[in-house]
């Protein structure tokens, strides 16, 4: 019998997960969103069926993934929680929602899982932290959850105490990479490249470098040394970055993101 995955919210991340599950044997998706057009679009593509209300979503689902914005979560769970079956697993990708709060929102009756995704999940290359520490979560359902998110990228099973650090590093991480890409693109424009050409060059640079790091098995520090010739152009650029304390600023930025995540969950 197919496992029914319910989605409370069909925004960008909810839709990405639904699309990632398309064609997976033994899984079907049902979704509810206050913007019915989002679910209708998924239904029209054969990716999910529509639940008319949160109550119906709860009754139909073996697993419910909470994909709403934090400010809407409590009201949504007030409508959903009374209609969950006791065996239904509640998963949350909502930033800052601790396991303790998630259990309370679910009425203390259902196994819960905390998930922290990042946006490359939209193209099947996400990173997902999973907290599977709820004693009420059976082993077979832990394995199912891991397999489910592994179809959308890489999974990391972490204790909840590491979630703020994962948020600072990987959850917010795509923004850091894109910020650096923007700076490189602007440098290309400054030096005379048309913006479209500069964007294409930088996109290829990031993609190729990430592929090299992933496939070579060589530590990034060694790869960086390989392109840094004595008295050459690269060492000149890197020395400038070090004089501006860019490395330390990046480390401080990740720590600041971690600290903000802690504050949101307090």
Backbone torsions as a table, in degrees:
resi	resn	phi	psi	omega
1	UNK	NA	133.7	-177.0
2	UNK	-67.7	141.3	173.3
3	UNK	-80.0	131.8	-179.9
4	UNK	-95.7	119.6	178.7
5	UNK	-101.3	116.7	178.9
6	UNK	-95.1	141.8	180.0
7	UNK	-120.5	114.5	174.0
8	UNK	-91.7	92.9	-173.6
9	UNK	111.7	132.5	-178.7
10	UNK	-130.2	45.6	174.4
11	UNK	-78.4	-156.9	-174.8
12	UNK	-59.2	-48.7	-176.1
13	UNK	-73.7	-41.2	176.2
14	UNK	-59.3	-44.1	178.8
15	UNK	-64.2	-39.6	178.7
16	UNK	-60.6	-42.1	179.7
17	UNK	-67.4	-43.1	178.5
18	UNK	-59.4	-45.3	179.8
19	UNK	-65.7	-35.3	178.5
20	UNK	-66.3	-23.7	-179.5
21	UNK	-91.2	-3.9	-178.0
22	UNK	-58.6	128.2	177.4
23	UNK	84.3	-2.6	179.0
24	UNK	-72.4	125.0	-179.4
25	UNK	-66.3	135.3	175.2
26	UNK	83.6	13.1	-179.8
27	UNK	-135.3	136.2	171.4
28	UNK	-132.9	152.7	-175.4
29	UNK	-115.7	141.4	172.5
30	UNK	-132.9	141.1	-172.4
31	UNK	-137.8	149.8	171.6
32	UNK	-130.8	136.6	172.9
33	UNK	-147.6	145.0	178.2
34	UNK	-62.5	-26.0	172.9
35	UNK	-91.0	91.1	-173.7
36	UNK	-58.9	-27.0	-178.0
37	UNK	-62.4	-32.6	178.9
38	UNK	-63.5	-43.2	-179.6
39	UNK	-73.2	-36.6	178.1
40	UNK	-60.8	-37.6	178.2
41	UNK	-64.4	-41.7	177.4
42	UNK	-65.6	-41.1	178.9
43	UNK	-64.6	-39.7	179.2
44	UNK	-62.4	-29.3	177.6
45	UNK	-89.4	3.0	179.0
46	UNK	73.7	22.9	-175.3
47	UNK	-96.9	-23.9	-178.4
48	UNK	-159.0	155.8	170.1
49	UNK	-99.0	157.3	-176.2
50	UNK	-95.6	132.1	169.1
51	UNK	-94.9	128.3	-176.0
52	UNK	-68.9	-28.3	-177.7
53	UNK	-143.6	160.5	173.2
54	UNK	-58.9	-33.4	179.3
55	UNK	-60.4	-46.4	178.9
56	UNK	-65.6	-36.1	176.9
57	UNK	-59.6	-45.8	-179.4
58	UNK	-62.4	-39.9	-177.7
59	UNK	-69.6	-29.6	-174.3
60	UNK	-88.7	-20.1	-163.6
61	UNK	-96.8	140.6	170.1
62	UNK	-87.5	-30.1	175.6
63	UNK	-134.9	137.2	175.5
64	UNK	-120.9	125.0	177.6
65	UNK	-103.9	119.9	-178.6
66	UNK	-85.6	114.3	-174.4
67	UNK	-124.3	33.1	-178.1
68	UNK	-99.9	166.1	176.2
69	UNK	-71.6	148.0	-174.5
70	UNK	-52.1	-37.7	-175.9
71	UNK	-70.8	-15.5	-179.7
72	UNK	-103.0	-5.0	-171.1
73	UNK	-64.8	-46.1	-174.5
74	UNK	-61.9	-45.2	179.6
75	UNK	-64.8	-39.5	179.5
76	UNK	-65.0	-40.2	-179.9
77	UNK	-72.3	-28.8	174.9
78	UNK	-59.4	-36.4	179.7
79	UNK	-80.8	-33.9	-173.8
80	UNK	-84.6	-47.1	-166.7
81	UNK	-55.5	-41.8	-177.8
82	UNK	-63.6	-13.9	-174.8
83	UNK	-109.7	6.9	176.1
84	UNK	-76.9	139.1	171.3
85	UNK	-72.9	148.4	-175.4
86	UNK	-57.5	-30.0	-177.5
87	UNK	-85.8	-8.1	-178.8
88	UNK	-68.3	131.8	178.7
89	UNK	-89.8	131.0	179.1
90	UNK	-104.1	120.7	178.5
91	UNK	-113.5	141.5	-179.2
92	UNK	-126.7	128.7	170.5
93	UNK	-104.9	13.5	-176.4
94	UNK	-78.1	123.2	-176.3
95	UNK	-60.6	136.4	173.1
96	UNK	83.1	-2.6	-178.7
97	UNK	-90.2	110.6	-176.9
98	UNK	-75.0	166.0	177.2
99	UNK	-60.8	-40.2	-179.5
100	UNK	-60.8	-47.6	-179.9
101	UNK	-67.3	-37.5	180.0
102	UNK	-62.5	-42.1	176.9
103	UNK	-61.3	-43.3	-179.4
104	UNK	-63.5	-42.8	179.9
105	UNK	-65.1	-31.3	179.3
106	UNK	-83.6	-1.1	177.5
107	UNK	87.1	14.1	178.3
108	UNK	64.3	14.8	-174.4
109	UNK	-110.6	-9.6	-172.1
110	UNK	-124.7	146.8	171.8
111	UNK	-62.4	144.2	-178.1
112	UNK	-128.5	152.5	178.1
113	UNK	-136.1	132.7	174.5
114	UNK	-99.5	135.8	-177.4
115	UNK	-130.3	135.2	171.0
116	UNK	-120.1	111.4	179.1
117	UNK	-97.1	176.9	163.9
118	UNK	-135.3	166.0	-166.7
119	UNK	-67.2	-22.2	174.7
120	UNK	-60.1	-8.9	171.1
121	UNK	-57.3	-24.5	179.3
122	UNK	-62.6	-22.4	178.2
123	UNK	-119.9	24.0	175.9
124	UNK	74.5	18.3	-177.7
125	UNK	-127.6	37.2	-177.3
126	UNK	-79.1	170.7	170.3
127	UNK	-125.6	132.3	-174.0
128	UNK	-128.7	121.3	168.0
129	UNK	-87.3	133.3	-179.3
130	UNK	-122.8	126.7	171.6
131	UNK	-103.2	111.3	-175.8
132	UNK	-112.4	32.1	-171.2
133	UNK	-85.3	-5.2	-178.2
134	UNK	-64.6	119.5	-179.9
135	UNK	-60.3	-21.4	-178.9
136	UNK	-81.3	-4.0	-177.5
137	UNK	-89.3	113.3	-178.3
138	UNK	-65.5	154.9	-176.5
139	UNK	-58.7	-39.9	-177.8
140	UNK	-67.8	-30.2	178.3
141	UNK	-78.3	-31.1	172.0
142	UNK	-59.6	-46.8	-179.4
143	UNK	-63.3	-38.7	179.7
144	UNK	-63.5	-43.5	-179.1
145	UNK	-63.3	-42.7	178.7
146	UNK	-61.1	-45.4	-179.5
147	UNK	-64.3	-37.8	-178.3
148	UNK	-59.6	-50.4	-176.4
149	UNK	-79.2	-22.6	176.3
150	UNK	-63.5	-20.9	177.7
151	UNK	-74.3	-9.8	-177.7
152	UNK	-112.9	2.8	-179.6
153	UNK	149.4	-143.0	-178.2
154	UNK	-99.9	144.0	178.1
155	UNK	-118.4	145.8	178.4
156	UNK	-132.7	115.7	177.0
157	UNK	-83.8	115.3	-173.9
158	UNK	-126.5	149.8	166.8
159	UNK	-67.1	150.8	-175.5
160	UNK	-60.1	-28.7	-178.8
161	UNK	-62.3	-17.7	179.7
162	UNK	-95.1	-0.6	-174.4
163	UNK	-67.9	-36.9	179.3
164	UNK	-65.1	-39.3	178.0
165	UNK	-66.7	-40.6	178.2
166	UNK	-64.2	-39.0	177.8
167	UNK	-60.6	-46.2	-179.6
168	UNK	-64.4	-36.6	-175.8
169	UNK	-86.5	-53.2	-173.0
170	UNK	-104.3	-36.0	179.5
171	UNK	-63.6	-47.2	177.1
172	UNK	-87.2	-11.8	-172.4
173	UNK	-54.0	-41.6	178.3
174	UNK	-56.2	-33.0	178.7
175	UNK	-66.2	-36.1	178.6
176	UNK	-65.2	-44.8	-179.7
177	UNK	-62.8	-43.6	179.9
178	UNK	-66.9	-35.2	176.6
179	UNK	-61.3	-44.5	178.5
180	UNK	-67.4	-38.8	176.2
181	UNK	-59.6	-43.8	178.5
182	UNK	-58.5	-42.6	-179.7
183	UNK	-64.2	-41.8	178.1
184	UNK	-64.4	-41.4	178.4
185	UNK	-61.4	-43.4	179.1
186	UNK	-63.3	-36.3	177.6
187	UNK	-65.1	-38.2	176.4
188	UNK	-62.9	-41.7	178.2
189	UNK	-64.7	-42.4	178.6
190	UNK	-57.6	-36.8	-176.7
191	UNK	-88.0	4.1	170.1
192	UNK	111.5	-3.2	177.6
193	UNK	-75.0	140.9	169.1
194	UNK	-58.4	147.8	-175.2
195	UNK	-57.4	-41.6	-179.8
196	UNK	-61.0	-42.9	179.5
197	UNK	-66.5	-42.5	179.3
198	UNK	-61.3	-41.0	179.0
199	UNK	-63.8	-43.2	179.9
200	UNK	-64.8	-42.7	179.2
201	UNK	-61.8	-46.9	-177.4
202	UNK	-68.1	-40.0	178.3
203	UNK	-60.5	-43.8	177.7
204	UNK	-65.4	-37.1	178.0
205	UNK	-60.8	-48.8	-178.7
206	UNK	-65.6	-45.8	-179.5
207	UNK	-61.3	-46.4	-178.2
208	UNK	-66.8	-40.2	-179.5
209	UNK	-67.2	-41.2	177.6
210	UNK	-63.4	-39.6	178.6
211	UNK	-65.4	-41.5	177.6
212	UNK	-61.0	-45.2	-179.5
213	UNK	-64.9	-38.1	-177.0
214	UNK	-73.7	-37.4	-171.0
215	UNK	-96.8	-20.6	-175.2
216	UNK	-78.3	-26.9	-175.3
217	UNK	74.7	8.1	-179.1
218	UNK	-97.9	138.6	-179.0
219	UNK	-61.2	141.6	-179.6
220	UNK	-53.9	-34.2	179.1
221	UNK	-62.6	-39.9	179.0
222	UNK	-69.1	-42.0	177.6
223	UNK	-60.7	-39.9	178.0
224	UNK	-64.4	-40.8	178.5
225	UNK	-63.8	-32.7	-178.0
226	UNK	-63.2	-26.0	-178.2
227	UNK	-103.4	3.7	-176.1
228	UNK	-108.0	87.8	-178.4
229	UNK	-78.6	149.1	177.0
230	UNK	-57.6	132.1	177.3
231	UNK	58.6	24.9	-176.5
232	UNK	-98.7	-171.2	-177.3
233	UNK	-71.1	-37.0	-175.1
234	UNK	-69.3	-43.9	180.0
235	UNK	-64.0	-31.5	176.9
236	UNK	-63.3	-44.1	179.0
237	UNK	-66.7	-43.0	-178.2
238	UNK	-66.2	-37.3	177.4
239	UNK	-63.6	-37.2	176.8
240	UNK	-63.7	-44.5	178.2
241	UNK	-60.2	-41.0	179.7
242	UNK	-67.1	-37.1	177.6
243	UNK	-64.1	-28.8	178.2
244	UNK	-88.9	3.8	178.4
245	UNK	58.0	38.3	-178.7
246	UNK	-64.4	-42.8	-179.5
247	UNK	-58.9	-48.0	-180.0
248	UNK	-64.7	-35.6	179.3
249	UNK	-65.8	-38.6	177.6
250	UNK	-63.2	-45.8	179.7
251	UNK	-61.9	-42.9	178.5
252	UNK	-64.6	-36.2	-179.7
253	UNK	-65.4	-42.3	178.9
254	UNK	-64.3	-41.4	178.0
255	UNK	-63.9	-37.3	178.4
256	UNK	-65.5	-39.1	177.2
257	UNK	-64.5	-42.8	176.3
258	UNK	-58.1	-45.1	-177.9
259	UNK	-65.0	-36.4	177.8
260	UNK	-67.0	-37.9	176.7
261	UNK	-61.9	-41.4	177.2
262	UNK	-60.4	-43.1	-178.4
263	UNK	-65.1	-38.0	179.1
264	UNK	-65.2	-32.6	-177.6
265	UNK	-89.0	-2.8	-176.9
266	UNK	-73.4	NA	NA
